[in-house]
Amino acid sequence: AEVKLKQVSIVDYKKKIEEADTKFHTQQKLFEAVQSDRNTFRKLLLEAQDEISELKQKLKILSHQTEQLKEDITMKEAQLLKEENALQKSKKEREIQKIEIRKLKDELHDSKEQITAYNLEERKLLKIIQDGDHEREKQKKEMERIMNERDIQGTQLARRNDELSSLHDKTKILQTTLHNGEAQYDQRLEDIRLLKLDIKRLRQ
């Protein structure tokens, strides 16, 4: 009866070892998945940073072009005013000056439209940069969360390894005990056989 109990106990420990092995493999797969996600988010974060840097450079160039256009407009407005004053002094050159004025007005109008377009582009770029910063912060938080999960999974994995090692040690002890019990059981069977022979001989 004691041997049967020990055999049942060994079977139970074997089941526990199999369950521990299954949990260990599951935790290992989760750990590998977390590492893969972390690498993916790191790559996305680097790409977002490069894109934001490029957009900031483009915005800087547009701002510089806008300032140049504003200076050109100031110069052309001054020139236009000068030409209009000259019209009052010389009627003979009026038609020529009118043509030049119309040309300057057209250039001024085109420049103002270009500035408006640059302003729209600037606002668009600022929005893209803000969105990029927001996405980068979001990815950074997600990466931190994944790394925290990875640390937790690593701790759980180490604990499962310790439990598995302990179960293996207990199994070895139980196997030794079972082996000793089986030897004792065989010895008792031999004693019973000898006793039966003695009883048979005594009866005869």
Sequence and secondary structure as in RCSB ss.txt:
>XXXX:A:sequence
AEVKLKQVSIVDYKKKIEEADTKFHTQQKLFEAVQSDRNTFRKLLLEAQDEISELKQKLKILSHQTEQLKEDITM
KEAQLLKEENALQKSKKEREIQKIEIRKLKDELHDSKEQITAYNLEERKLLKIIQDGDHEREKQKKEMERIMNER
DIQGTQLARRNDELSSLHDKTKILQTTLHNGEAQYDQRLEDIRLLKLDIKRLRQ
>XXXX:A:secstr
 HHHHHHHHHHHHHHHHHHHHHHHHHHHHHHHHHHHHHHHHHHHHHHHHHHHHHHHHHHHHHHHHHHHHHHHHHH
HHHHHHHHHHHHHH STTHHHHHHHHHHHHHHHHHHHHHHHHHHHHHHHHHHHHHHHHHHHHHHHHHHHHHHHHH
HHHHHHHHHHHHHHHHHHHHHHHHHHHHHHHHHHHHHHHHHHHHHHHHHHHHH 
